[in-house]
Amino acid sequence: MAFFYSIPESVLLASLRLSIQSKLGNRNDGSDGNESQQLVGIIGENSIRNMFSLPLMEKRNEHDGGYDITIHGKKIDVKTMGRTVNPKLNFVNNFVLSQSSFNPDAYIFTSINKINLVMTVCGWITSDEMKKNMECFQKGETRNRSDGSKFILKADMGEIQNNKLNYNFKNINELDQSIKQWANAEFDW
C-alpha cells in the first residue's frame, strides 16, 4: 500500500459540518450513499485537499463536474471507502459506474479505517487504465467479501483492486511527483 495519513481534527470537524449542511452525491440512480458513507467521502476528499494544501470543500449548490481537485492540470476524482481494517493490496475499491460518464483524467483511491480514523492513500490510476482494469457488476448482484459477508449492489458498480493502482510511493510528495510525471509525459512530444 502507499501510505497512511492521520486525519487532523480540523479536517474531521470541517467535514462533519459540511456533511450536516449538505446532501452530496445525488446520483439519481439509487446509488446515493447513506449519511455515514457520504461523510467518509467528504473526509477522504478533504484529507487529500489538506495534504495538497488546497482549500477544504465548501457547501455548493451545483454539481462538481465529476472531479474533486485539479493537480498539475489534471482533473482528479477522489474515491474513499470506509472500512474497519486497513486495506491490503488484494482489497477492492468500489466505483459507481454511472459516474464514469463524467470522465475525470484520473482517480485517487483512499480508505478510512473507521476504528482509528487513519486514512490509507491506496493509490491513483488514470481513467483509461481504470476502464481497462476494473471489473463490472450489475445492480442487484450479490457481492461476496473475503471475510464471508455479502451485500447486494444498489447500482451498477465497478471494482478495482489496489494492486492495479499506482501505489509505489511513501508520502504526499512522492504521490505528487508520480502524478506530475504522468501529467508532464502527456505533453512530451
N, C-alpha and C positions, 0 to 999 in steps of 0.2 A: 504494500500500500504506500501511498505517497507520504502524507504527514498528518499529524494531529494538531489541533488548534483549540486551546482553552477559550471558550466564548466569554468575552468580557461582560460584566454585569450591565454595563451601559448599553451594549448591543441587545442583550436579553430584554431589558426594560423598554427600549425603543421599539423592539419587535412586538412585544406584548401590547404596548399602546397602539401601534398600527393595527394589530390583529383585532383589537376591540373596536377601533374606529371604522374599519373597512371590511368588506367581504371581497376577498380576491379570488381569482381562479374560477370565475364564472365561465364555464366552457359550453353550456347549453347542450351537453351530450350525456348528462347524468354522471359525469366523472369528477364533479367538484369534490375536493377533499373536505372532510369534516373540519371543525374548528381546530382540533389538535394538529391535523395534517397541514392545514393552512399556516398555522403558527410555525411548525417545523420548517416549511418552505420560506417563510419570512426570515426566520433566524438564519437559515442557510444563506440566503441571498445577502442579508445584512452582514453576516460574518465575512463573506467574500468581499463585499464592498469595503468593509473595515480594513481587511488585510491589504487591499489595493489602494487604500487612502481615498476612497470615493465616498461621497455623501451617502448616508443611510437612506433607505426608502422613505417616501412620504406618501400621505394619502393622495390618491388621484382618482379622477372620475372617468378617465379614458383608459382603453386597453394599452398595454405596454408595447405592443407591436410584435410580441413573440420573443423578445430577448430582454435581458435584465441589465447588462452592462456592456460597455464598449472598451476594449483593450487593444491597443496597437491598431486601431482602425477596424477591428473585427467585432461583430455583434455576437455576444455570448449569452446563452441562456443557462442559468444556474438551476440544477435539479438536486433536491435534497430529500433523503429518506430518513425517517425516524426509526431507530432500532433500540433494542435493549442490550445489544452486544456491539463490539467493534467489528466492522466489516472485514472480510478476508477477500483474497483475490478471486475466489470462485463464487462469491456472492454476486447477485444481480441487482441492477438498478432498473426500476420500472419507469416507463415513459408512456404517457397518454398519446396515442397515435394521432388523434385529431390536432394535436399541437404541431405535428410535423409540417403542416401546411405553412406555418409562419417562417420556416426555413432560416433560422439564425446561422451564422457562419460556423459556430462550434458550441459545445456544451461543456460545462464543468459539473461533475457529479460529486456530491458530498453526502455524508451520512452523519447524523447526530445520534450519539448514544444518550438516550433519554434518562438513563440512570445517573451518569456522572456529568452530563452536559458538555462533553468533549466532542468536537466535530472532527471527522476524518475527511480530508480532501482526498477523495478516491482517485481522481484523475480527470483528464479532459480528452475530448475527441472532436474532430471536425464533423460537420453534418453529413458530408459524403461518406466518411468512414463509419459513422453511426448507422446510416442506411444499409451499408454493406454487411455490418457485423451484428445487428440486432435480430433477435427472434421475435416474431409477431404472433399474437394470440387474440382471439375474438371475444367480444363481450359475452359473458355467460359461461365461459370456460372455467373449469376449476384448476387452480394452480396449486401444486404441492411444494411446500418448503422442505428444506433439508432437515429441519427439526421435527418433521412429521405433521405440522399444522397445514391447513388448507384454507384457501379463500377463493371466492367467485369473483371474476372480473366484472367491474361495473361499466367498463368501456373497452374498446379495442386498445390493446396495450402492446408495447414493445418492451423487450428486456435486453439489457446488455451487461455482460459480465465485466467486473472490474479489471480482469486480466486483458481485456480488449482495449482498455483506455491507455492513454499516455500517463504513466504513473511513476516514472523513474526520476522523481525529484524529492527533495527532503524539506523544502521550505517555500515560502511565498516567492522569494527572489528567484529560485530555480523554476517554479511554475511560470512566473512572469517571463523568464528567458526562453522557456520552451514555447510559449505562445508567441513571443516576439520572433523567434527563429522561423516559425511556420508563417507568420504574417509577412515577414520580410521575404521569405522564399517565394511567396506568391507574386512578388513584384520583381524578382530577379529574372531577366530575360536573357 
